[in-house]
Amino acid sequence: MLRIATFNLENLDEDRFDDNGEIIRPSFAERAPVLRAALERLRADIICLQEVHGQETEGEPRQLLTLQELISPTRYAGFQIASTKLKDGSEVYDERNLVVLVRPDIEIIDQRQINGEVVGHPQYQRHIAGEETPKAHSWERPLQHVTLKLPTGQTLHVLNAHFKSKLAVRHNPSMENRFTWKSAAAWAEGFFVSSIKRVGAALEARAVVDEIFDDDADAALILAGDFNALPEEVPMMALRGRVEETGNSDLTHRVLLPLEDNIPKDKRFTLIHQGKGEMIDHILASRRMVACFMHSEVHNEGL
């Protein structure tokens, strides 16, 4: 049996300090026991993590030191770590890396990250804000693709994603301060740009999925992460590629199935927003994976 999980660690980092030199709470010491217990409960063989920050040591490339400290006393201490990195590959990003933890006996045969190489970043001119020229808008975070060889010899493609949140993309000339917009229309335009980023990232992820199926029509594939989108919203529909939407039954083998559908509706949420449970984290699976699927769990009791 293979257990696969996704977990947004929400800005996992070393301690930060305010202007008075006080640790900004919760500190790492406060968070670590809670996170370790949650990770242990997963009992996972492969975990897709989001929002893992990198730490700097003088004279050394930026590394995932806090993550290593977090998992060192857990069952994941010996797991392999595949992470997103700067384009030159020299070190990890300072913030919000995507990480895949892999059981030691599973071979990592390839890893890459994609951000605009498959689907180019669109340009948009903010009309409400009075921009004179269009500007390119990236997806903010890349898509991580890790190719694994299981002990059975089978190849497994793991795609790890973290799409842009639904918060409006800030635009300083349109704002009174970091949190206050000058007009509702300016906020709406920022919200529109946010949607471009999220749907664009979903489009690129779907294009990468199709490339994998081009090479292997029966590929074993998992797409997991924090999509910041409900099951019925555009990014999720784009990723799934349902025959009901494409109208082409020849694409049946390329459909991705959301594994949370195995969970009762009243338990199907990974976030509580304004008092309402929302499912924004997902694991999508190819039909090859669904053929051996047993069950899903959402550990949301503590939200």
Backbone hydrogen bonds in HBPLUS format (Angstrom, degrees):
<---DONOR---> <-ACCEPTOR-->    atom                        ^
c    i                          cat <-CA-CA->   ^        H-A-AA   ^      H-
h    n   atom  resd res      DA  || num        DHA   H-A  angle D-A-AA Bond
n    s   type  num  typ     dist DA aas  dist angle  dist       angle   num
A0045-ASP N   A0003-ARG O   2.81 MM  42  5.29 167.5  1.82 140.8 145.0     1
A0046-ILE N   A0003-ARG O   3.24 MM  43  6.64 149.0  2.34 157.0 161.7     2
A0005-ALA N   A0046-ILE O   2.94 MM  41  6.40 156.6  2.00 155.3 163.0     3
A0048-CYS N   A0005-ALA O   2.82 MM  43  6.18 164.4  1.85 148.1 151.2     4
A0007-PHE N   A0048-CYS O   2.88 MM  41  6.32 152.3  1.96 164.8 170.0     5
A0050-GLN N   A0007-PHE O   3.20 MM  43  6.51 145.8  2.32 137.4 139.1     6
A0009-LEU N   A0050-GLN O   3.06 MM  41  6.05 150.9  2.15 150.6 149.3     7
A0012-LEU N   A0051-GLU O   3.00 MM  39  6.34 156.6  2.05 169.2 161.7     8
A0053-HIS N   A0012-LEU O   2.92 MM  41  5.63 153.9  1.99 148.6 157.1     9
A0024-ILE N   A0016-ARG O   2.76 MM   8  5.60 169.0  1.77 147.2 149.8    10
A0018-ASP N   A0022-GLU O   2.83 MM   4  5.45 156.6  1.88 152.1 156.9    11
A0021-GLY N   A0018-ASP O   2.93 MM   3  5.29 163.2  1.96 117.3 120.0    12
A0030-GLU N   A0027-SER O   3.09 MM   3  5.16 130.3  2.35  96.1 109.1    13
A0031-ARG N   A0027-SER O   3.00 MM   4  6.30 152.0  2.08 148.5 156.6    14
A0032-ALA N   A0028-PHE O   2.79 MM   4  5.71 165.5  1.81 159.2 161.8    15
A0034-VAL N   A0031-ARG O   3.08 MM   3  5.50 118.6  2.47 110.7 125.4    16
A0035-LEU N   A0031-ARG O   2.97 MM   4  6.17 165.9  1.99 162.0 166.7    17
A0036-ARG N   A0032-ALA O   2.81 MM   4  5.90 165.8  1.83 160.3 164.5    18
A0037-ALA N   A0033-PRO O   3.13 MM   4  6.17 159.8  2.18 139.0 144.0    19
A0038-ALA N   A0034-VAL O   3.11 MM   4  6.35 154.7  2.18 143.0 150.1    20
A0039-LEU N   A0035-LEU O   2.85 MM   4  6.10 157.8  1.90 153.9 159.9    21
A0040-GLU N   A0036-ARG O   2.86 MM   4  6.04 162.7  1.89 152.4 157.1    22
A0041-ARG N   A0037-ALA O   3.06 MM   4  6.20 154.6  2.12 142.7 149.3    23
A0042-LEU N   A0039-LEU O   3.09 MM   3  5.28 132.9  2.32  99.5 111.9    24
A0043-ARG N   A0040-GLU O   3.14 MM   3  5.58 134.7  2.36 108.7 119.1    25
A0103-ARG N   A0045-ASP O   2.94 MM  58  5.20 139.4  2.11 168.4 168.7    26
A0047-ILE N   A0101-LEU O   2.98 MM  54  5.10 156.3  2.03 139.2 146.4    27
A0101-LEU N   A0047-ILE O   2.87 MM  54  5.10 156.2  1.92 149.7 154.3    28
A0049-LEU N   A0099-VAL O   2.67 MM  50  5.00 177.2  1.67 167.4 167.1    29
A0099-VAL N   A0049-LEU O   3.04 MM  50  5.00 168.1  2.06 136.4 139.6    30
A0052-VAL N   A0097-ASN O   3.23 MM  45  4.91 164.0  2.26 132.6 136.4    31
A0097-ASN N   A0052-VAL O   2.88 MM  45  4.91 157.3  1.93 127.3 129.3    32
A0054-GLY N   A0094-ASP O   3.09 MM  40  4.67 155.4  2.15 106.1 113.9    33
A0055-GLN N   A0063-GLN O   2.69 MM   8  5.46 166.6  1.71 163.9 165.6    34
A0063-GLN N   A0055-GLN O   2.96 MM   8  5.46 159.2  2.00 157.8 154.4    35
A0060-GLU N   A0057-THR O   2.87 MM   3  5.36 159.1  1.91 146.2 145.4    36
A0092-VAL N   A0062-ARG O   3.40 MM  30  5.80 165.3  2.42 136.1 134.7    37
A0068-GLN N   A0064-LEU O   3.08 MM   4  6.34 161.2  2.12 148.4 153.9    38
A0069-GLU N   A0065-LEU O   2.95 MM   4  6.21 151.4  2.03 144.5 152.5    39
A0070-LEU N   A0066-THR O   2.86 MM   4  6.06 150.3  1.95 144.4 153.1    40
A0071-ILE N   A0067-LEU O   2.99 MM   4  6.30 160.1  2.03 158.7 161.5    41
A0072-SER N   A0068-GLN O   3.03 MM   4  5.83 129.5  2.30 139.3 150.7    42
A0074-THR N   A0071-ILE O   2.95 MM   3  5.16 164.2  1.97 119.8 123.2    43
A0077-ALA N   A0074-THR O   3.20 MM   3  5.67 159.2  2.25 121.3 120.6    44
A0079-PHE N   A0076-TYR O   3.01 MM   3  5.11 163.9  2.03 111.3 116.2    45
A0080-GLN N   A0102-VAL O   2.84 MM  22  5.02 154.5  1.91 156.4 152.0    46
A0102-VAL N   A0080-GLN O   2.95 MM  22  5.02 157.6  2.00 140.0 146.2    47
A0082-ALA N   A0100-VAL O   3.02 MM  18  5.15 166.9  2.04 147.7 151.7    48
A0100-VAL N   A0082-ALA O   2.78 MM  18  5.15 159.6  1.82 152.0 159.0    49
A0084-THR N   A0098-LEU O   3.00 MM  14  5.55 145.7  2.12 155.0 162.3    50
A0086-LEU N   A0091-GLU O   2.88 MM   5  5.98 167.2  1.89 173.8 170.9    51
A0089-GLY N   A0086-LEU O   2.79 MM   3  5.20 159.1  1.83 117.5 124.6    52
A0106-ILE N   A0103-ARG O   3.02 MM   3  5.64 167.2  2.04 127.2 130.3    53
A0107-GLU N   A0149-LYS O   3.08 MM  42  5.02 145.9  2.20 155.4 147.2    54
A0149-LYS N   A0107-GLU O   2.78 MM  42  5.02 155.0  1.84 147.1 154.5    55
A0109-ILE N   A0147-THR O   2.92 MM  38  5.71 147.2  2.03 148.8 158.3    56
A0147-THR N   A0110-ASP O   2.80 MM  37  5.03 167.5  1.81 143.8 148.2    57
A0112-ARG N   A0145-HIS O   2.91 MM  33  5.34 150.2  2.00 146.8 156.4    58
A0145-HIS N   A0112-ARG O   2.92 MM  33  5.34 175.3  1.92 157.0 156.4    59
A0114-ILE N   A0143-LEU O   2.85 MM  29  5.08 154.3  1.91 142.6 151.3    60
A0143-LEU N   A0114-ILE O   2.79 MM  29  5.08 162.5  1.82 145.7 150.3    61
A0137-HIS N   A0122-PRO O   2.93 MM  15  5.91 152.5  2.01 169.9 175.2    62
A0124-TYR N   A0135-LYS O   2.94 MM  11  5.46 156.4  1.99 140.2 141.8    63
A0135-LYS N   A0124-TYR O   3.02 MM  11  5.46 164.3  2.04 123.4 123.8    64
A0131-GLU N   A0126-ARG O   2.91 MM   5  5.30 157.5  1.96 165.4 165.6    65
A0130-GLY N   A0127-HIS O   3.08 MM   3  4.95 145.3  2.21  94.2 104.8    66
A0144-GLN N   A0160-ASN O   2.99 MM  16  4.99 173.6  1.99 158.7 156.6    67
A0160-ASN N   A0144-GLN O   2.79 MM  16  4.99 158.3  1.83 143.8 151.4    68
A0146-VAL N   A0158-VAL O   2.85 MM  12  5.19 171.9  1.86 159.1 160.0    69
A0158-VAL N   A0146-VAL O   2.88 MM  12  5.19 167.9  1.89 157.7 161.0    70
A0148-LEU N   A0156-LEU O   2.82 MM   8  5.07 172.0  1.83 155.2 157.8    71
A0156-LEU N   A0148-LEU O   2.86 MM   8  5.07 161.0  1.90 140.6 146.0    72
A0150-LEU N   A0154-GLN O   2.86 MM   4  5.36 166.5  1.88 167.5 163.8    73
A0153-GLY N   A0150-LEU O   2.75 MM   3  5.26 162.9  1.77 121.7 127.6    74
A0157-HIS N   A0220-ALA O   2.94 MM  63  6.24 171.4  1.94 154.4 156.6    75
A0222-ILE N   A0157-HIS O   2.86 MM  65  6.23 156.5  1.91 163.9 171.8    76
A0159-LEU N   A0222-ILE O   2.78 MM  63  6.09 167.3  1.79 163.2 167.5    77
A0224-ALA N   A0159-LEU O   2.83 MM  65  6.19 166.1  1.84 172.0 169.4    78
A0161-ALA N   A0224-ALA O   2.92 MM  63  6.24 153.5  1.99 152.9 161.1    79
A0226-ASP N   A0161-ALA O   3.07 MM  65  6.29 132.1  2.31 153.4 151.3    80
A0163-PHE N   A0226-ASP O   2.96 MM  63  6.48 143.8  2.09 151.0 162.5    81
A0169-VAL N   A0190-GLY O   2.93 MM  21  4.63 161.9  1.97 114.7 108.6    82
A0174-SER N   A0171-HIS O   2.77 MM   3  5.47 147.7  1.87 127.4 137.7    83
A0175-MET N   A0172-ASN O   3.10 MM   3  5.22 168.0  2.12 116.5 117.5    84
A0182-LYS N   A0174-SER O   2.95 MM   8  5.74 166.8  1.97 150.2 145.9    85
A0176-GLU N   A0180-THR O   2.70 MM   4  5.34 141.6  1.84 143.4 156.1    86
A0187-TRP N   A0183-SER O   3.13 MM   4  6.44 157.7  2.18 144.8 150.8    87
A0188-ALA N   A0184-ALA O   2.85 MM   4  6.08 159.1  1.89 147.9 154.0    88
A0189-GLU N   A0185-ALA O   2.93 MM   4  6.20 148.6  2.03 144.6 152.6    89
A0190-GLY N   A0186-ALA O   3.05 MM   4  6.35 152.5  2.13 143.9 151.2    90
A0190-GLY N   A0187-TRP O   3.03 MM   3  5.02 113.7  2.48  95.3 111.4    91
A0191-PHE N   A0187-TRP O   2.83 MM   4  6.14 146.3  1.94 148.9 159.7    92
A0192-PHE N   A0188-ALA O   2.86 MM   4  6.13 144.0  1.99 141.2 151.1    93
A0193-VAL N   A0189-GLU O   2.98 MM   4  6.31 156.2  2.04 148.1 153.5    94
A0194-SER N   A0190-GLY O   3.01 MM   4  6.23 151.8  2.09 140.3 148.2    95
A0195-SER N   A0191-PHE O   3.02 MM   4  6.33 148.5  2.12 140.8 148.9    96
A0196-ILE N   A0192-PHE O   2.98 MM   4  6.36 149.5  2.08 147.5 156.1    97
A0197-LYS N   A0193-VAL O   3.10 MM   4  6.43 159.2  2.15 151.4 155.4    98
A0198-ARG N   A0194-SER O   3.09 MM   4  6.37 158.7  2.13 149.0 154.6    99
A0199-VAL N   A0195-SER O   2.89 MM   4  5.95 174.5  1.90 157.4 159.2   100
A0200-GLY N   A0196-ILE O   2.83 MM   4  5.70 151.0  1.91 141.9 151.3   101
A0201-ALA N   A0197-LYS O   3.04 MM   4  6.11 153.3  2.11 138.4 144.9   102
A0202-ALA N   A0198-ARG O   3.11 MM   4  6.38 150.3  2.20 140.8 149.0   103
A0203-LEU N   A0199-VAL O   2.87 MM   4  6.16 152.6  1.95 147.3 154.9   104
A0204-GLU N   A0200-GLY O   2.97 MM   4  6.27 161.3  2.00 150.8 155.0   105
A0205-ALA N   A0201-ALA O   2.96 MM   4  6.15 158.9  2.01 144.6 150.8   106
A0206-ARG N   A0202-ALA O   2.88 MM   4  6.11 157.2  1.93 148.8 155.0   107
A0207-ALA N   A0203-LEU O   2.93 MM   4  6.19 151.6  2.01 147.2 155.4   108
A0208-VAL N   A0204-GLU O   2.94 MM   4  6.24 151.6  2.02 149.4 156.7   109
A0209-VAL N   A0205-ALA O   2.95 MM   4  6.25 155.9  2.01 147.6 154.3   110
A0210-ASP N   A0206-ARG O   2.96 MM   4  6.26 156.0  2.02 147.1 153.1   111
A0211-GLU N   A0207-ALA O   3.00 MM   4  6.30 146.6  2.11 141.2 150.4   112
A0212-ILE N   A0208-VAL O   3.06 MM   4  6.40 151.7  2.14 148.6 155.6   113
A0213-PHE N   A0209-VAL O   3.02 MM   4  6.40 155.5  2.08 149.3 156.1   114
A0214-ASP N   A0210-ASP O   2.82 MM   4  6.05 137.4  2.00 142.1 154.5   115
A0215-ASP N   A0211-GLU O   3.29 MM   4  6.62 143.5  2.43 140.9 148.2   116
A0215-ASP N   A0212-ILE O   3.18 MM   3  5.34 127.6  2.47  97.7 110.0   117
A0216-ASP N   A0212-ILE O   2.96 MM   4  6.23 145.4  2.08 142.6 153.5   118
A0219-ALA N   A0216-ASP O   3.13 MM   3  5.18 137.5  2.32 125.8 119.1   119
A0286-SER N   A0221-LEU O   3.03 MM  65  5.29 153.9  2.10 152.6 152.1   120
A0223-LEU N   A0284-LEU O   2.87 MM  61  5.04 165.4  1.89 146.6 151.1   121
A0284-LEU N   A0223-LEU O   2.77 MM  61  5.04 173.3  1.77 150.6 152.8   122
A0225-GLY N   A0282-HIS O   3.07 MM  57  5.82 141.9  2.22 161.3 167.2   123
A0282-HIS N   A0225-GLY O   3.01 MM  57  5.82 152.8  2.08 162.5 168.4   124
A0227-PHE N   A0280-ILE O   2.98 MM  53  5.74 140.8  2.13 157.5 163.1   125
A0233-GLU N   A0230-LEU O   3.03 MM   3  5.37 164.2  2.05 117.9 123.0   126
A0236-MET N   A0233-GLU O   3.11 MM   3  5.73 119.3  2.50 116.2 129.2   127
A0237-MET N   A0233-GLU O   3.09 MM   4  6.31 160.2  2.13 153.8 159.9   128
A0238-ALA N   A0234-VAL O   2.86 MM   4  6.01 159.4  1.90 161.5 166.6   129
A0239-LEU N   A0235-PRO O   3.08 MM   4  6.30 152.4  2.16 142.7 149.7   130
A0240-ARG N   A0236-MET O   3.00 MM   4  6.17 157.4  2.05 150.1 155.7   131
A0241-GLY N   A0237-MET O   3.30 MM   4  6.41 166.5  2.32 149.8 151.7   132
A0256-LEU N   A0240-ARG O   3.00 MM  16  4.65 164.5  2.02 134.1 139.2   133
A0245-GLU N   A0242-ARG O   2.95 MM   3  5.37 146.5  2.07 107.5 117.4   134
A0246-THR N   A0242-ARG O   3.02 MM   4  6.41 163.5  2.05 155.2 159.7   135
A0247-GLY N   A0243-VAL O   2.74 MM   4  5.31 152.4  1.82 143.4 149.7   136
A0251-LEU N   A0248-ASN O   3.10 MM   3  5.80 166.1  2.12 118.7 123.1   137
A0252-THR N   A0249-SER O   3.21 MM   3  5.36 158.2  2.26 113.2 113.1   138
A0254-ARG N   A0251-LEU O   2.92 MM   3  5.36 155.0  1.99 114.6 122.9   139
A0255-VAL N   A0252-THR O   3.20 MM   3  5.55 168.3  2.22 113.6 117.1   140
A0257-LEU N   A0285-ALA O   2.88 MM  28  5.23 168.3  1.89 146.6 147.3   141
A0285-ALA N   A0257-LEU O   2.90 MM  28  5.23 156.1  1.96 134.3 140.7   142
A0261-ASP N   A0258-PRO O   3.31 MM   3  6.11 168.3  2.32 117.8 121.3   143
A0259-LEU N   A0283-ILE O   2.94 MM  24  5.84 174.2  1.95 175.8 175.4   144
A0262-ASN N   A0259-LEU O   3.24 MM   3  5.98 169.5  2.25 118.0 121.0   145
A0263-ILE N   A0260-GLU O   2.84 MM   3  5.37 167.5  1.85 121.4 125.5   146
A0267-LYS N   A0264-PRO O   2.92 MM   3  5.47 156.5  1.97 118.7 126.5   147
A0268-ARG N   A0265-LYS O   3.17 MM   3  4.99 163.5  2.20 103.5 108.3   148
A0269-PHE N   A0267-LYS O   3.14 MM   2  6.01 127.6  2.43 106.8  92.4   149
A0270-THR N   A0278-GLU O   2.81 MM   8  6.02 158.8  1.85 136.2 137.1   150
A0271-LEU N   A0278-GLU O   3.03 MM   7  5.17 134.0  2.24 150.1 159.8   151
A0278-GLU N   A0271-LEU O   2.66 MM   7  5.17 158.0  1.71 158.6 163.4   152
A0273-HIS N   A0276-LYS O   2.82 MM   3  5.23 158.7  1.87 152.8 146.4   153
A0276-LYS N   A0273-HIS O   2.98 MM   3  5.23 162.9  2.01 111.9 117.5   154
A0289-MET N   A0286-SER O   2.99 MM   3  5.37 125.4  2.30 106.2 119.3   155
A0290-VAL N   A0286-SER O   2.96 MM   4  6.30 156.9  2.02 152.1 159.7   156
A0291-ALA N   A0287-ARG O   3.03 MM   4  6.12 140.4  2.19 143.0 151.1   157
A0292-CYS N   A0289-MET O   3.09 MM   3  5.66 150.4  2.19 112.3 119.7   158
A0293-PHE N   A0290-VAL O   3.10 MM   3  4.71 166.3  2.12 101.2 105.0   159
A0300-ASN N   A0298-VAL O   3.09 MM   2  5.71 126.3  2.39 106.1  91.1   160
A0303-LEU N   A0300-ASN O   3.22 MM   3  5.51 170.0  2.24 114.0 117.0   161
